[in-house]
Every structure is written in structure tokens, then in C-alpha cells.
Amino acid sequence: MNSIAFHLGPIPIYWYGILVATGFILVISSAARRARTVGESPDSVMDLSIWLLVGGVIGARFLYVVSYWDQSFAGQPISEIFQIRNGGMVFYGGFIGGILGLVLYTRWKKLKALQMADILAPSLPLGHAFGRVGCLMTGCCYGKESTTPWAVRFPEGHPTHPMSVHPTQIYSSLLNLLLFALLVFLFHKRRFQGQIIGYYLVGYAITRTIVESFRGDYPYHYFGILTQGQLISLGIVAAGVGLLLFGARRGAGASASENVDGDA
């Protein structure tokens, strides 16, 4: 694996940045097309993208720095906190930051936050699938030692070298692609606002919990068994289920047809 894709003169361009940017573009472009099917303006999605980007990057980097302070940042220049070109972001932090950006934007523009969240939700795992390939190229989020035929071996200098390890980044990408296909299908059967983002929260938390059991890069486990990602997943599942129950109670009859105007 080589984390550098190419150089622009003396400046290295990293695979991580390329793939994360590609994923983000696909999220926004596919969500903008989906917006038309429910009577929302694609321009609203495009404008929202700046808020999602800023909130997502800040949140993802913040949680990474907090999680890996002792291993990667203690004793280093403060400027290291801002060096994200070669990786070092946590998805859950980015997701929370993106949600805050969405709430602020929809309040400002007087849009329906759950409607916009539903429009975005099916595309989120598609973008995440590309981001995890970026993790593979960078060598972060790596797995435990493995003897499976599909195990990967990172080059010299990687913490796992010369062991073969589970390709957890690929596991995550494949599960996210499956979740993407499922949410696209369910979007057109939506009965109330918040249903698809609720499904996404539950679905992603479950897939993340599965992949986390193969991860080998966590310095410690909570209660001796849970990774940080699994612990956060418990809260995400609870939030998703709560959102689904709340939406189902108020999504019956005329309310449902009003909330999902334009859906097939």
C-alpha cells in the first residue's frame, strides 16, 4: 500500500483525500437527484453540502484527536492536529458534526430537517464506502491478525507488519454498499419523515459493530469488551429506534401523505 497517489511538484496528494472527496461528491450529487422526487430543490442540497463538509471535517478530526491523543499527538507540535491530508478522522465524529451542520442550515433556511436528513441518508453509506478504501490505502482502521485467504499485509513500517490482518476497511466498504442499496429501495416506500435516517442509524450501527469485532487498532476496550465504535453504536441504535417509533406514531393517515408528498 502507498498512501500517496501522486505528486504535484513537491506536494504529495494522498489517496485518502482523493477517495474521501470522491465519496462526498457522490453523496451530494445523488442526494440532489433524490430531492426532486419529494418536491425539494436540488439547490438546497448543494447549499447544505458546505455546512455538512465543515461540520463533518471538524467533528471527525476532533474525535480522532481525542481518541488517539496519547498515541499520535502527545508531545507533538500543535500543528499536527490539523494535518488531515494523510488520514486521521473518525466517522462518528464526522456524522455528529454533519448533523449539527444540517440542523443549523435547515433552521436558517426554514426547511424540514428530517426531510433533508431522509434525502441524504441513502447516500451516506455510499460515501463512507469510498472513505474506507481511503483508510485501506493509508493503513488506518486496520484489523486483527488473520490467517484467512483474503487477509492483507501492510508494508514495513506499519504497526502490523509483517503479520497478515483482516481487511476491516474492505469489510466496512462492502457492508456500506449493501446498506446503500437497501436504503435506496426503502426510500421509495417511506411513510413518514425521519424513517430513512432512522433506518440508516440502526443499519449503520449494526454493520459498524460487526466490523469492530475484527478491528485491531484500538488501544483499549471499554468494560473489557467494547471498542469505542461499539459503545457509540449502542447510542446510535437507541437514537435510530427512538426516531422510528416517534415518526411511526405521528406518520399515520393524512399526516403521512403530507410529510412524504411526492413519494411513490
N, C-alpha and C positions, 0 to 999 in steps of 0.2 A: 504494500500500500504506500502511496505517496500523497501526502495531504496537499501538495502544491500542484495545481493543474497546469500553470504556465507562468511566465514572467512578462510583465510589461516593462521593459528595460530592467532596472534594478528592483522593481516592485513585484513581489510574489502574489499571485492570485490563487486563492485556496479553493479546493473542491467544496469545502463546507459552505462557504459563502455563495458559490455558484448554485449549489443544489438547494440551499435554503431560499435563495432569491427565486429560483425556478418554482419551487413549491408555493411560495407566497403569490406569485403571479398567477399560477393555476387556480389557487383558492379564490382570488378576487375575480378573475375572468369568468370562471364557471359560476360563481355566485351571482355575478352581474346578469348573466344569461337567465339564471333561475328566477331572479327578481321579476322579470317580465311576466312569468307565469302566474304570479299572485298580485299583479297590478302595481308593483313597486317600480320606481325608477332605477335603472341600472346606474345612473349617475350618483344616486345616494350610496350605493355600494362602493363605487370608485372613490367618492369623497371620504367615506368611512375608512377606507384602506389605510390612509395616513395615520389615523388615530389608532388603528389596530397595530400598525407597524411600530409606532413609537412606544405604545403601551406594552406590546409583546416583547420587544427587544429589552426594554428596561426591566420588565418583570422576569424574563428568562435569565438575564445576566445576573440580576440581583440574587435570585435563588441559588444560582450556581456558585456565586462567590460565597454566600453564606454556607452552603453545603460543603464546599471544598476549601474553606479558608485555610485550615491547618496544612493541607497537602500542597496547595498551589499558590497561596497568596501571603501567608505569614512570613514576614521578613523580606518580602519583595517590595520594589517601588510601588507606590500607589497607582502609578500609570498602568500596571498590569491588570487592574480591574477593568480597564476599558479596551483591552486587547482581545477583541472577539473575532478577529479575522480567521483565526485557525481553530475555532470551536470554543466550547465552554458556555453552553446555555442549557437551562432546564425547562422542559416543555411545560410543566405545570405552572411554573412562574410566568412563562410567556402567555399561557392561557388566561391566567388570572389578570395579568396586565392588559391583555386584549379585551377581556370582559369589561374592565374599568373604562377603557377607551370607548367601547361600544356604548356603555351607559351614558358617559359624558356627551358623546356625539348625538345620540338619539334624544337626550333631554334638550340639548341645544337646538336641534332641528325639529323638535316636537314629533318625532317618529315613534313607532311602536317597537320597543326594544326586543320583545320576544319574537315579533315578526321578522326583524332583521337577523336575530340570532338563528331562527329556523332557516332562513335563506342561506346563511353562512355554514351552518352545521354540517351538511353533507360533504362540503368541500374541505373541511378541516383535516380529516384523516388523509385525504389525497396529498395535501401539502406536507403533512407530517411524514408520510411515506418517503418523500424526496429528502426531507431533512435527516431521516435516519440513515439513508445511504451516505449522506454527508458525514454522519458520525462514523460510519464504517471506514470511509476514506481517511478520516482524521485519527481513528483509533480510540475514540472515547466510547463510553457506554458499552464496554466490552463484556464478554461472557465468562463463565467459569470454565475450568479445564474440561475438555471433552475428547472422547475417542470416537465420536460419530463420523461417518464418511464425509459429512458436509462441514466438519469443523474447519476453522480458519486459523492461520498462523501469522501473526503480525511480525514485522521486521525487527531486526536488532535495535535495541533502544526502547522498545515498547515494554511496559511493565509485565506483560505476559510471556515475552519471548524467553525460551523457544517453545513454550507449550502451545498445543492446539486448543482452541477455545470455542465455545458456542458462538455462532454468528448472531448474537442477540439483535443487532441492528437490522439484519435481514428478517428475522422473526417479526420484529415490530413493523417493518415496512409491509410485509405480506398481510399481516392481520389488519393493518390500517387500510390497505386496498380492499379487503373484504368488507370492512366496516363502511368504507366509502360507497361501495356498490349497494349495500343493504340500505343505507340512509337515502340514497338517490331513489331507490324503489319506494321506500316508506314515505318520502316527501309528498308524493302524489296521492297518498291515501290519508293525509293529515286531516285531523278533525278539530284541532284547536291550536292556538298559538302557544309555542313553547314545547310542543310534542316532540319535534325533531331534535331540538337541542337537549331535551330531556333524554331521549334515546341515545344521543351521542355521549352524554356524560356517563350514562350507565355502561354503554358498549365500550367506550374507550377505557374506562377504569378497569373493566374486566380484562380486556386484552393487555393492558399495562401490567396488571397483577400477574398474569400468566408469564409474560416476558421477564418480569422482575425476578422470578424464581430461577432464571438461568443467568442473571447478571453476576459479575464477579468484581465489580469496581467499587462497591460500597465499603467504606472503612469500618462501619459498624451497623448493627441492626437494632431496631427498637424492640424492647421486650425479648431480645434474643432471637427473634424470628422474622420481623417485618423490616423491609427496606423502607427508605424514606418515601419512595414512589408508592409502595403498597399502603403505607399509612395514610398518605394523602388520598389514595384511591378510595379508601373507606368513606372519607368525607365527600368525595365526588359522587360516589354511588348514592349516598344519602341525599345529596342535593338533587341529583337527577330523578330519583324516585319521588321526592317531595314535589318537584316541578311537575311531573307527570300526574300525580294524584291531584294536585291543585288545579291543573289545567283540565283534567277529565271532569272534575266536579262543576266547573263553570263553562265547559265546552259543549253542553248538550243543546239540542233544539236550535232556536233562532240564533243564539249566541255563537254556535259553531259555524253556521253559514256566514255570519258576519265576519268572524275572525279569520276565516280561511277563504275569503272571497277570491274566486278565480281558480281555485284548485280543482283538479279532476277527481 
